[in-house]
Amino acid sequence: MKKIIAIVITIIMSLTLVVPVMAAPGDEGSVTINGISTNNTYELYKLLDLESYNVTSGAYSYKVNSAWNAFFATPEAQDYIVIDGAGYVTWKAAEDDDTIAAFAKIALAYAKVNSIAPVKSSKNPGDFVITGDSGKFSGLELGYYLVDSTVGALCGLTTTNPDAYIVAKNVIPTIDKQVEEDLTHQWGDVSTADIGQVINFRVTINVHAGAENYVLYDKFPTGLTFQEISTIEHIKSGGSSSSLTLDTDYTIETGAGLPDGASMRILFSKDFCDSLDTNDKVIVYYTAMLNRNAVIAGAGNVNTAWLTFGEGNKSAEDFTTTYTYAIDIVKTDSQNILIDGAEFKIYDALTGGSEVKVVLMDDGVTYRRARDDESGISIVVKDGKVRVVGFDNGIYYLEETVAPSGYNKLTSRHKFTISDANLDSVFTDGIYSTGSGVQVINKTGSMLPETGGLGTTLFIVVGGMAVLCAGVLLFAKKRMSQIAE
């Protein structure tokens, strides 16, 4: 008998567990969000009313909240849900994060366009109680809620039954800015370049589902001039890629007046942002020219990029640095004493090759590498030294085209190498002392005999003495002859 009673009790308890819990008027629930950021705003939208539910079996009975009737009647919403003849709602789409994020985005967009107000907002005093890194919305009617955050990504969709707990999915997008080193064609944080050279840059945006209002900014220093966007690629998490279309997927703005001193920005369209899924990448390729205002060596020419997203949020900044270098050409004699009057040209080969053209800068003393559209001139040495700026790393050759007066011109080109540093020189009282400057030594030849010189005078003196002696002897002989007679 006891066994029968026990079996009956077990059956009654089991039946009790599968009886749906009815959401009676006045029942209240809550939504707790863990992992919040106090800098963001969180808002709660009630999409569906919860009539009854059973936690154990996972059975829930929903109907559309009256404020959202028009939304759920749209074809876009019906791609995700089905409403039967009695008004009950079931989810028909896939249940992965990207699909849920896509549904949340169209719901949020509809709410903003049609002025559907959130039922709770962290901006309202008392609505959102923060404890540590968690925040709680309380006093909620039971239902299916959409939680939005100003970080620009879906925070969560959840059901109050009666209390719901979610982890904020406000993953912040990140960027990785790189520059191409032309000598190796490798991408990294640092490059070297010539003045006048066009440099390749790229920024990789690591995106997440729920992307909103993506705008990429780039700030060029005075030594870099923005040229153009080469291409923008969308790399799907599965590996497929496609190129974006200007004025459809993105627009470009340049010039003064951009926020935070930016030189250019790329605004991605809403439709394109809506197409982004978790682990997708957007890679932006663009170019800039190193101009005559470039910083020579030192801290280099620092280029900064960042991304804004959501409602005024900003990613961490990322940087690249481009360096260019200078050389001192030093003209001396064999005693290291500075001499003037030499002229030079620079080439990229020991023989033949191409001339590395230079122009004179506004100070009338310093030379710099010329742009492709500029004509080169000879480098004239004044005061025994001259500075030339704007060189990439590499091997170069200096050819003397005019030697100082009285000195022998070099018969071959003089090799020098730039490797991540200037070739500077130090002088003391007109004498080249130390440093890595490109020193060119000229030698003077010795004076040869010439007409009217000392050699001719000696010949005349010796000849004159010989004639005089001969005359004296002749006179003496004649005198002796006369005496003998």
C-alpha positions as MATLAB code, in Angstrom:
seq = 'MKKIIAIVITIIMSLTLVVPVMAAPGDEGSVTINGISTNNTYELYKLLDLESYNVTSGAYSYKVNSAWNAFFATPEAQDYIVIDGAGYVTWKAAEDDDTIAAFAKIALAYAKVNSIAPVKSSKNPGDFVITGDSGKFSGLELGYYLVDSTVGALCGLTTTNPDAYIVAKNVIPTIDKQVEEDLTHQWGDVSTADIGQVINFRVTINVHAGAENYVLYDKFPTGLTFQEISTIEHIKSGGSSSSLTLDTDYTIETGAGLPDGASMRILFSKDFCDSLDTNDKVIVYYTAMLNRNAVIAGAGNVNTAWLTFGEGNKSAEDFTTTYTYAIDIVKTDSQNILIDGAEFKIYDALTGGSEVKVVLMDDGVTYRRARDDESGISIVVKDGKVRVVGFDNGIYYLEETVAPSGYNKLTSRHKFTISDANLDSVFTDGIYSTGSGVQVINKTGSMLPETGGLGTTLFIVVGGMAVLCAGVLLFAKKRMSQIAE';
ca = [
       0.000    0.000    0.000;
       2.840    2.419    0.849;
       4.436    1.730   -2.544;
       1.176    2.579   -4.339;
       0.821    5.825   -2.378;
       4.426    6.761   -3.214;
       3.850    6.131   -6.920;
       0.685    8.242   -6.901;
       2.446   11.111   -5.143;
       5.304   10.957   -7.677;
       2.828   11.108  -10.586;
       0.977   14.067   -8.995;
       4.283   15.940   -8.524;
       5.316   15.273  -12.113;
       1.999   16.547  -13.414;
       2.418   19.671  -11.298;
       5.776   20.398  -12.934;
       4.366   20.474  -16.452;
       1.463   22.749  -15.651;
       2.226   26.134  -17.297;
       2.693   29.127  -15.041;
       0.132   31.733  -15.959;
       1.310   35.330  -16.087;
      -1.363   36.966  -14.001;
      -2.024   40.708  -14.129;
       0.258   42.450  -11.706;
       3.011   39.845  -11.921;
       6.371   41.553  -12.117;
       9.767   40.508  -13.362;
      13.281   41.910  -13.738;
      16.205   41.949  -16.138;
      19.713   41.996  -14.703;
      22.579   42.855  -17.073;
      26.034   41.694  -16.036;
      29.245   43.159  -17.396;
      27.898   46.646  -17.998;
      29.835   49.816  -18.699;
      28.808   52.895  -16.741;
      29.646   55.028  -19.780;
      26.846   53.449  -21.818;
      23.096   53.855  -21.816;
      20.884   50.752  -21.569;
      17.279   50.725  -22.685;
      14.555   48.096  -22.543;
      11.855   47.510  -25.193;
       8.981   45.076  -24.605;
       8.306   43.270  -27.879;
       6.017   40.463  -26.710;
       3.667   39.796  -23.784;
       4.253   36.552  -21.880;
       0.941   34.829  -21.141;
       2.272   31.610  -19.609;
       5.461   29.609  -19.379;
       7.016   26.418  -18.049;
      10.673   26.685  -17.149;
      11.243   22.934  -16.963;
       9.892   22.076  -20.376;
      10.904   25.324  -22.000;
       7.362   26.076  -23.123;
       6.421   29.740  -23.494;
       3.270   31.371  -24.777;
       3.744   34.851  -26.340;
       1.567   37.415  -28.015;
       2.646   40.652  -29.668;
       2.796   43.741  -27.487;
       0.288   46.231  -28.909;
       2.979   48.907  -29.432;
       4.703   46.547  -31.890;
       1.764   45.256  -33.935;
       2.768   47.207  -37.029;
       6.382   46.029  -36.804;
       5.477   42.343  -36.623;
       3.249   42.801  -39.645;
       6.243   43.807  -41.801;
       7.895   41.279  -44.161;
      11.255   41.942  -42.452;
       9.939   40.838  -39.042;
       8.136   37.860  -40.546;
      11.466   36.527  -41.779;
      12.147   35.710  -38.138;
       8.785   34.960  -36.463;
       5.421   33.337  -37.209;
       2.091   34.525  -35.763;
      -0.739   31.981  -35.845;
      -4.438   32.669  -36.193;
      -4.854   33.070  -32.449;
      -2.078   35.666  -32.282;
       0.555   33.419  -30.695;
       4.154   34.000  -31.711;
       6.874   31.451  -32.438;
      10.466   31.976  -33.618;
      11.214   30.393  -37.000;
      14.721   31.612  -37.864;
      18.072   30.216  -36.777;
      19.010   30.898  -33.166;
      22.662   31.885  -33.590;
      23.985   35.226  -32.323;
      24.262   36.784  -35.778;
      20.636   36.012  -36.698;
      19.324   37.266  -33.354;
      21.444   40.409  -33.710;
      20.041   41.038  -37.183;
      16.480   40.767  -35.853;
      17.280   43.075  -32.942;
      18.738   45.680  -35.293;
      15.673   45.876  -37.516;
      13.471   46.083  -34.416;
      15.555   48.911  -32.959;
      15.618   50.743  -36.275;
      11.838   50.473  -36.487;
      11.446   51.765  -32.922;
      13.554   54.835  -33.625;
      11.857   55.670  -36.911;
       8.378   55.171  -35.446;
       9.101   56.742  -32.033;
       8.428   53.631  -29.975;
       9.699   54.548  -26.537;
      11.591   52.113  -24.309;
       9.702   50.951  -21.236;
      12.811   51.490  -19.109;
      16.047   53.422  -19.580;
      19.190   53.821  -17.527;
      18.891   57.546  -18.233;
      15.772   57.703  -16.036;
      16.441   57.942  -12.299;
      15.443   54.746  -10.513;
      14.923   52.656  -13.642;
      18.336   51.002  -13.611;
      19.982   50.107  -10.316;
      23.714   49.541  -10.641;
      25.646   47.298   -8.283;
      29.281   46.819   -9.200;
      29.413   45.807  -12.858;
      25.731   44.782  -12.959;
      22.569   46.769  -13.535;
      18.963   45.743  -12.882;
      15.646   46.792  -14.413;
      12.832   45.906  -11.977;
       9.033   46.185  -11.861;
       8.602   44.775  -15.385;
       5.534   43.148  -16.814;
       6.410   39.624  -17.885;
       7.373   39.469  -21.526;
      10.066   39.199  -24.186;
      12.421   42.175  -24.016;
      15.001   43.712  -26.278;
      17.898   45.335  -24.430;
      19.749   48.032  -26.371;
      23.020   49.746  -25.536;
      24.692   52.849  -26.912;
      27.875   50.866  -27.497;
      26.330   50.078  -30.869;
      25.854   46.333  -30.538;
      23.043   44.104  -29.373;
      23.031   43.769  -25.620;
      20.457   40.983  -25.383;
      17.022   39.497  -26.016;
      15.474   37.820  -22.993;
      12.278   36.645  -21.346;
      11.252   37.637  -17.819;
      10.112   34.437  -16.150;
      10.020   36.271  -13.802;
      13.695   37.219  -13.464;
      16.158   37.216  -16.351;
      19.935   37.454  -16.290;
      22.049   38.265  -19.320;
      25.660   39.145  -20.018;
      26.065   42.346  -21.964;
      27.168   41.488  -25.486;
      28.345   45.013  -26.158;
      31.597   43.844  -27.692;
      33.655   46.827  -28.704;
      35.079   46.697  -32.255;
      38.830   47.055  -32.613;
      41.132   48.308  -35.361;
      44.653   47.446  -36.481;
      46.485   50.106  -38.500;
      49.581   49.141  -40.520;
      51.925   50.636  -43.104;
      53.778   48.835  -45.909;
      57.574   48.913  -45.956;
      58.417   49.326  -49.641;
      61.824   47.629  -49.391;
      60.361   44.342  -48.078;
      56.645   44.724  -48.913;
      55.865   43.686  -45.337;
      53.068   45.283  -43.297;
      53.825   46.579  -39.809;
      53.839   49.578  -37.491;
      56.951   51.262  -38.951;
      58.188   52.136  -42.436;
      60.917   54.241  -44.066;
      60.389   56.335  -47.181;
      61.728   59.053  -49.458;
      60.207   62.511  -49.530;
      57.831   62.482  -52.486;
      57.114   58.759  -52.110;
      53.519   57.478  -52.049;
      53.051   55.140  -49.061;
      50.501   52.332  -48.668;
      48.412   52.088  -45.493;
      45.698   49.708  -44.339;
      43.307   49.535  -41.412;
      41.615   46.290  -40.408;
      38.322   46.683  -38.530;
      37.407   43.649  -36.408;
      33.615   43.820  -36.259;
      30.849   42.109  -34.334;
      27.193   41.417  -34.893;
      25.034   44.421  -34.129;
      27.398   46.940  -35.728;
      25.979   50.454  -35.884;
      27.200   53.783  -37.235;
      30.752   52.723  -38.093;
      32.961   55.682  -39.078;
      36.712   55.267  -39.628;
      38.941   58.300  -39.022;
      42.557   58.936  -39.998;
      44.713   61.841  -38.854;
      47.803   62.586  -40.944;
      50.700   64.690  -39.627;
      51.864   67.715  -41.629;
      54.494   65.546  -43.295;
      51.921   63.227  -44.918;
      49.367   64.194  -47.554;
      46.332   61.936  -48.060;
      46.031   60.673  -51.645;
      43.138   58.234  -52.123;
      41.232   55.182  -50.945;
      42.578   52.282  -52.987;
      39.950   49.697  -52.067;
      37.838   48.464  -49.150;
      37.282   44.737  -48.669;
      34.685   42.900  -46.592;
      36.098   39.555  -45.423;
      33.420   37.177  -44.133;
      34.226   34.892  -41.221;
      34.044   31.947  -43.625;
      36.810   33.425  -45.788;
      34.861   34.836  -48.744;
      35.508   38.462  -49.663;
      33.957   41.280  -51.651;
      34.862   44.868  -52.487;
      32.743   47.741  -51.234;
      31.187   50.276  -53.590;
      31.750   54.006  -53.112;
      28.567   56.015  -52.413;
      26.633   52.780  -51.819;
      28.506   51.030  -49.036;
      30.542   54.014  -47.868;
      31.303   57.695  -48.428;
      34.522   59.683  -47.883;
      35.014   63.111  -46.340;
      38.312   65.033  -46.264;
      39.556   68.507  -45.433;
      39.318   70.879  -42.504;
      36.504   70.744  -39.986;
      36.483   67.017  -39.276;
      36.264   65.985  -35.591;
      39.440   65.736  -33.509;
      41.601   67.151  -36.287;
      41.093   64.158  -38.565;
      42.328   64.438  -42.156;
      39.742   62.085  -43.622;
      36.908   59.833  -42.556;
      34.979   56.950  -44.078;
      31.292   56.648  -43.218;
      29.879   53.148  -43.694;
      26.235   52.898  -44.725;
      23.547   51.434  -42.474;
      22.822   48.653  -44.944;
      26.468   47.647  -44.986;
      26.737   47.723  -41.171;
      23.629   45.545  -40.994;
      25.399   42.955  -43.154;
      28.284   42.536  -40.707;
      28.500   39.405  -38.591;
      30.696   38.353  -35.706;
      34.333   37.709  -36.751;
      33.938   39.563  -40.062;
      36.696   41.991  -41.031;
      36.645   45.198  -43.025;
      40.044   46.114  -44.515;
      40.578   49.644  -45.816;
      43.544   50.289  -48.143;
      44.647   53.861  -48.846;
      47.686   55.962  -49.735;
      49.461   59.122  -48.609;
      52.544   60.972  -49.849;
      55.490   61.901  -47.649;
      55.838   65.616  -48.367;
      58.491   68.310  -47.899;
      57.253   69.066  -44.368;
      58.194   65.586  -43.185;
      59.956   65.217  -39.849;
      63.530   64.076  -40.496;
      64.464   61.094  -38.291;
      63.619   61.903  -34.648;
      60.074   60.903  -33.665;
      59.164   60.274  -37.296;
      55.843   60.983  -38.985;
      53.088   59.478  -36.835;
      49.773   58.551  -38.465;
      46.726   57.902  -36.223;
      43.476   56.027  -36.901;
      40.373   55.285  -34.822;
      36.779   54.076  -35.233;
      33.586   55.584  -33.880;
      30.478   53.431  -33.529;
      27.074   53.289  -31.893;
      26.074   56.541  -30.256;
      29.312   58.466  -29.872;
      31.576   55.581  -28.846;
      35.225   55.493  -29.894;
      37.699   52.635  -30.251;
      41.266   52.746  -29.028;
      43.571   54.649  -31.389;
      46.237   52.831  -33.387;
      49.401   54.313  -34.874;
      52.023   53.873  -37.568;
      55.282   55.793  -37.926;
      57.117   56.608  -41.149;
      60.760   57.712  -40.979;
      62.926   59.546  -43.492;
      66.595   60.528  -43.102;
      69.234   63.147  -43.952;
      72.878   63.100  -45.040;
      75.715   65.592  -44.655;
      78.072   65.734  -47.634;
      81.482   66.901  -46.396;
      84.170   68.144  -48.795;
      87.723   68.189  -47.415;
      91.356   67.995  -48.450;
      93.630   65.223  -47.203;
      94.012   67.089  -43.887;
      90.220   67.131  -43.219;
      90.130   70.881  -43.863;
      86.810   71.962  -45.430;
      87.011   73.205  -49.015;
      84.378   74.813  -51.266;
      83.406   74.669  -54.885;
      82.526   71.007  -55.453;
      79.273   69.924  -57.111;
      77.635   66.507  -56.827;
      74.808   64.305  -58.052;
      73.428   61.190  -56.360;
      72.703   57.898  -58.137;
      71.247   54.522  -57.232;
      74.044   52.476  -58.833;
      77.836   52.469  -58.997;
      77.715   52.937  -62.766;
      74.767   53.950  -64.889;
      71.550   53.726  -62.889;
      69.085   56.529  -62.213;
      69.796   59.921  -60.755;
      68.279   60.609  -57.340;
      66.991   64.091  -58.075;
      67.118   66.846  -55.496;
      65.854   70.426  -55.224;
      66.927   73.362  -53.083;
      64.641   74.139  -50.144;
      63.342   77.564  -49.212;
      66.212   78.228  -46.808;
      68.564   78.368  -49.813;
      71.029   76.020  -48.090;
      69.411   72.602  -47.591;
      68.520   70.220  -50.398;
      65.748   67.626  -50.352;
      64.717   64.733  -52.534;
      62.560   65.907  -55.423;
      59.077   64.675  -56.201;
      58.456   62.896  -59.485;
      57.035   66.094  -60.974;
      60.116   68.203  -60.062;
      63.327   68.677  -62.036;
      66.572   67.934  -60.236;
      69.589   70.209  -59.825;
      73.244   69.712  -58.855;
      74.250   69.814  -55.199;
      76.655   72.717  -54.656;
      78.952   72.568  -51.618;
      79.314   75.827  -49.695;
      81.513   76.235  -46.628;
      82.754   72.692  -47.190;
      79.497   70.958  -46.320;
      75.893   70.579  -47.451;
      72.813   68.789  -46.038;
      70.379   66.737  -48.137;
      67.150   65.418  -46.538;
      64.377   62.975  -47.310;
      66.045   59.602  -47.919;
      64.713   56.097  -47.494;
      66.987   53.364  -46.171;
      69.246   52.022  -48.906;
      72.567   52.178  -50.757;
      73.414   55.307  -52.740;
      76.337   56.630  -54.801;
      77.722   60.171  -54.856;
      79.269   61.426  -58.107;
      81.461   64.538  -58.182;
      80.569   66.533  -61.289;
      82.714   69.608  -60.515;
      85.865   69.579  -58.351;
      87.120   72.590  -56.362;
      89.656   74.751  -58.190;
      93.119   73.224  -57.995;
      91.867   69.798  -56.868;
      91.533   66.539  -58.756;
      87.973   65.371  -59.487;
      86.969   61.923  -58.245;
      87.231   59.280  -60.953;
      84.466   57.021  -59.563;
      81.300   57.305  -57.515;
      81.461   57.291  -53.724;
      79.188   54.708  -52.003;
      77.197   55.440  -48.827;
      74.475   53.544  -46.933;
      71.495   54.816  -44.915;
      70.219   52.408  -42.274;
      67.631   53.796  -39.827;
      69.666   56.909  -38.991;
      70.892   60.227  -40.336;
      74.428   60.503  -41.666;
      75.418   63.496  -39.551;
      78.769   65.271  -39.313;
      80.586   67.333  -36.697;
      83.011   70.216  -37.422;
      85.498   72.059  -35.294;
      87.072   75.294  -36.551;
      86.587   74.393  -40.194;
      87.923   70.870  -39.764;
      85.807   67.737  -40.108;
      86.008   66.044  -36.713;
      83.627   63.146  -36.250;
      80.304   61.719  -37.317;
      78.945   59.519  -40.064;
      78.678   62.194  -42.737;
      79.585   61.326  -46.321;
      83.159   62.637  -46.511;
      84.699   63.205  -49.948;
      88.441   63.926  -49.955;
      90.074   65.775  -52.860;
      93.822   65.890  -53.498;
      95.737   68.654  -55.231;
      98.473   67.980  -57.798;
     102.106   69.344  -57.564;
     103.212   72.312  -59.755;
     105.090   71.337  -62.937;
     107.903   73.477  -64.557;
     106.687   76.176  -66.962;
     108.005   79.006  -69.165;
     109.457   81.819  -67.030;
     109.868   79.545  -64.134;
     112.862   78.786  -61.930;
     114.229   76.129  -64.301;
     114.569   78.588  -67.183;
     116.303   81.152  -64.958;
     118.868   78.602  -63.896;
     119.595   77.730  -67.511;
     120.111   81.437  -68.321;
     122.400   82.050  -65.337;
     124.531   78.978  -66.011;
     124.706   79.785  -69.737;
     125.694   83.380  -69.025;
     128.484   82.310  -66.698;
     129.784   79.861  -69.314;
     129.857   82.609  -71.974;
     131.638   84.990  -69.570;
     134.282   82.406  -68.737;
     134.853   81.682  -72.411;
     135.305   85.421  -73.077;
     137.803   85.759  -70.238;
     139.835   82.829  -71.531;
     139.818   84.155  -75.079;
     140.997   87.596  -73.871;
     143.745   85.986  -71.806;
     145.026   83.944  -74.778;
     145.175   86.988  -77.026;
     147.097   88.952  -74.358;
     149.639   86.176  -73.978;
     150.115   86.005  -77.784;
     150.884   89.704  -77.996;
     153.509   89.432  -75.205;
     155.174   86.486  -76.966;
     155.561   88.426  -80.177;
];
